[in-house]
Amino acid sequence: MINSSNLRFINALILILFCILGLSGLYGLVWPFPSSLFEIHRIAGWALVVLIPWKSAIALRSLSRGLDSRVRRSVMIFVSILLTLATVTILIIVVMWTWQIGDYYVWIGSYAYSGIGWHWGIAVGLAPLFIIHVWQRWPRPKKADFTGRRQALKLMGFGTAALVSWGVAETFAKHIEGTGAQRRFTGSREEGSFAGNAHPVTTAPDQGKLKLDPDTWALRITGVLTTPFTITYADALSFSTSEMTATLDCTGGWYTVQTWRGIPLTELLAQAQLRPEAIGIILRGVMDYTAPFTLAQAEEILLATHVSGEVLNHVHGFPLRAVVPSRRGWHWVKWLTEIEVI
């Protein structure tokens, strides 16, 4: 029998864990560092698994009361069931991905994505349901639910179970890595490192349809500048003398290490002469795909023409793409057409 205090205690813990998972997950979609944040994300996930039996008991008690004439209760039961199914699906998919169970791509209906891609895609999709659920079912925790010797022991036991589960899962995952692709701390698997254009590619549905002609292509450097200018592909090749070994980590579940050759963005900005009011830049590719950066972040960006000794091919962003070592792959804008200073 779960009393009111335990019910609030468990629901409050689940709410905290969902918030940790959501915030750390959103951060991880943008930045692949620090690695400790990804471990916190995983520990929170295993902590959620530990709470499943207790949450199941709470849910069954609520469902046992059945439906009634109140529309709001019926709607909330539907929302709760949908949220539960989505959460359990995410947990199963993540465990399969971590332990390399099944195929690289997971089919749900007519769509196929990697397990790690499904995990964050479903999580983002269920966020509105989670907000509705919390709004209607706020656990209203009390100070007494988390204070006292008994509650402290509960928290210690729960924390220990979560850490042990995480440790066992990570140990097993590292053992499996010996027979499959190596995982990075982000969860991505290594693919095609130092293989030039043979490394994987992920492209949005509306991107990559337009092939750029090097004879007519030009990169415009515009915005809050003293001397805006334009470079041709021939100019880009002549300026392309700097090399950088960087890891492209895609949120689709793969990473690759390549040696990129190109133009440091700071060289072009120095030539264009930033005005004092400049605060950042926007990288713009074809189809108006953009990524914003501060001036400090711009200092690490390389505008690449080559990858591991090969001229970029079309799918990898020919004639020019951005290399941004501290960001996830969707910031590495391909098919660059403009650098706008704002």
N, C-alpha and C positions, 0 to 999 in steps of 0.2 A: 504494500500500500504506500503510495507516494503522498505525503502530506503537503500542505500548501507551501511551507517553507522550502522543502526539497524541490517542489515544482518550480518555484521562483528561482531557486539556486541554479537548477539545471538550465532553465530557459535563459537566464541571464548569462550563463557561461556560453551557451550556444550563440547568443547575440554578440558577445565579445569576440568569439572565434570567427564568426562571419565577418565582422568588421575588420579583424586582423587579416583574414584571407582576402577580403575585397581590396583593402588599401595596399597590402603588399603585392597582390596580383596586378593591380593597375600600375604600380610603380615598376614592376618587372616587365610590363609590356613596353615601357619606354626606355628604361635604363637596365643594362645587364649587371650593374654593380650596385651595392656590394654583395658579395656572395652570401654573406650571413643572412641577408634579408630573405633569400630564397629558402634557406634552412628554416627560418622562422615560419615561412609560409607552409613548408612541409610539416613541421611540428604541429602547427595549428590544424592542418588537415587531419593528421593522425589523432589529435585530441578530439576532433569532431567524430571520428570513427569510434573512439572509446565511449562517447556519450550516446551512441545510437541505441543501445538496449534501453537506457533510461528514457530517452526521448520517445522511443517506440511505445513504452508503457504509458507515457503521458498521452500520446496520440490515440492509442486504443481506448483509453478511458474517455477521451473526448468523443471519439466516434461511437462509442457504445450508447451515448445519449441519443444518437440518430439525428435525423433532420426534423425540423418543425416548420411552422408557418412563417418564421422570420427569414426573409430573403437574404439579409446580410449574413446570417449564420450559414445558410446553404452555400452562398458565394465564398465565404471564408473557408469552409471545408474543402471546396473545390480548389481554391488557391493553395491551401496547405498541402493537399495531396499532390498537386502539380509541383510545388516547391520541393516536396520530399522526393518525388521520383527524379526530378532534375538533379538534386544534390547527390542522391545515391548513384545516379548515372555518371556524374562527374567523378565521384570517388572510384568507381569501378574502372572507368577509362584511364584515370591517372595511375592506378595500381598496375593495369595492363601495360601502360606505356613504360612505367618505371622498371618493371620486371620483364619487359620485352616479350610479352605474351601476345600472340596473334600477329597479324600483318601490320605493316607500317601505317597503312591507311585504314581507317575505320569507316564503314558505310552505315549511315543512318538515313533510311529512306533512299533517295536518289543522290545523296550528297556524300562525298568522301573527303575526309581531312585526316591529318595525323591525330593521334590521341591527344597530344598536348594542345593542338589547335582546337579540337572539340571542347577540351576542358575549359579553356578561357572563353571560347565563343558562347557556350551554354551558360557559363557563369555571368557573363555580361548580360545575356538575354533574360536571366531570371532575376536580375537586380530589381526591376520594378515590382515583381511579385514579393520579393523579400521586404521591400519598403512597405507595401500594402499590409503584409502579414504583421510586421512590427507595429505599424500604426494601429491595427485593430487588436493585436494580441500582446501589447507591451507588457512584459512580465512584472513591472512595478516592484523591483527588488527592494528589500528593506535592509537596513544596516545589520539587523540580527541574522540575516541569511548568510552573511559572510564573516561574522565575528564569533568568537568563542572557540574553545578547544576542539569541539566536535567538528565545526566547520573548517577549522585549520587542518585537521587530519584528513577531511574529505578532499580539500584542495591539494594537500601533499600527495595523497594517494592517486588523485586524478592526474596531477602533473607527472608523477612517476610513471604511471601507465602510459601516458602520452609519449614521454621520452623513450621508454623502453620499446614501444611500438615503432616509433620513428627509427630508433637505432637498429632494430632487427630488420626493418624494411630496407634501410640504406645499406646494411651489410650484405643482404641478399642481392640487392641491385648491383653492388660493386662486384660480387661474385659472378653474376650473369654477364657483366661487361666483358669478361674474358672471352666470351663466345659471340659477341655482337658489337655493334657500333658503340664507341665510347660516349658516355654522356658528359655534358658540361654541367656546371653547377646550376645552370638555368633549366636543366632538363632536356635541352636539345641534344641530338645525336650527331656525331661527326660524319660529314659527307664530303668527299672530293677535295680534301685539303691539298694545296699546291698543284692542283690539276688544271689550272687555267680556266678556260671557258667550260670545262667539263663538270664544274661544280653545280649543285642544284640551283633552281630558280623558282621564285614565287612572285607571281604577278597578279595584280588586281584584275577583275574581269574586263574593265574598260581600258586597261593599260597595255601598251606594247603593240597595238594594232597599226600604228603609224610608224613606218620605217623612215629614218632621217637620212637625207642625202648629204654626204660629207662635203660635196661641192657647193651646196647652198646653205648648209647649216651654219649658224653663228651663235655664240654665247654673248649675251648682253649683260654688262655690269652697269646697273642703273641705281637710281634712288638718291639718297642724301650724300652726294659725292661732289667733289670739286671738278673732276674730269671723268665723267662716264665714258665708257668706250665699249667696243665690240671686238671679239677675237674670232677668227675663222678656225676651221679644223686644222689647217696647216700651221697656224699660230699655236694651237693647243699642242700639237705634236712637238713643235720646236721648244715650247716651254716645259714639256713633260719630261723632267729629269730627276725628280725626287722619288724615292721609293719608301714604302712603309709596309711592314708586315702587320696585318690586322685581322681580327676575327669577325666575320659576318655571322651574326647570331639571329636567325629568323624566328619569329614567334610561331611559325608553322611547325617548328620542332626539329630543325636541323641547324648545324653551324659548320662553317668552313674557314680554314686559315689560309690566307693567300698573301702573296707579295704584290702590292699594288704600285703602279708607277703613274705619276701624274704631276699636277701643279698644286702646290700649297695654296689654299685660298687666300692666305694672308699676303702672298705676293701680288695677287690681282688687286686686293683691297688697297695695298700700299701704292700701287700704280694709279689707282682711281682716286686716292687721297680722300679719306673720310672727312666729312665736315664734323664740327664739334658736337652737334646735336644727334649724331648717329647713335643708336642704341642696340641694333641687332641686324640680322640679315634674314632673308627668306630665299631658300633654294626653290627654284621653280622648274618643273619638267614639262614634257608634252602633256596635253589634256589638263593643264593647269594643276598638276599634282604638286603640292608644296610641303615644305618642312621649315619651321622657324627655328632660329638659334640666336643666342646672345652673342655679342662680339667676343667675349671670353671663350665661349664654346666654339666659335668659328676658327679659333687658332689651331685646332686639331684636325680640321677638315682638309682632306686631299681630294682634288678633282681628278679622277683617274681616267686614263686613256688605255691602260694595259692592266692585265691581271696575270700574275706569274709568268711573265715573258710573252704573253699573247695579247694582240690587240683585242679589246672588248668586242664581243659579237653583239648582235642586236638584242637578244633576250637579256643580256647582262648590262644593257644601258648605252651601247654605242650611239654616238661618238664619245660621250662624256658622262660619268656618273660620280656621285659623291661617296666618299669613304669617311665614315664617322665612327671611330673606334669605340667611343663610350656609349653609343646608342644601339637600339635594336634595328634590325634590317629595314623596317619600313621608313626609317629616317634617311636611309642611303639612297637619296633620290636618283633615279635613272633618267636617261635621255634629257639631260640638263639643257635648258634654253636660256635661263636668266638667273643672275644673282642680283637680288634687289636689297639694297641697304635701306633700313628704315630708321 
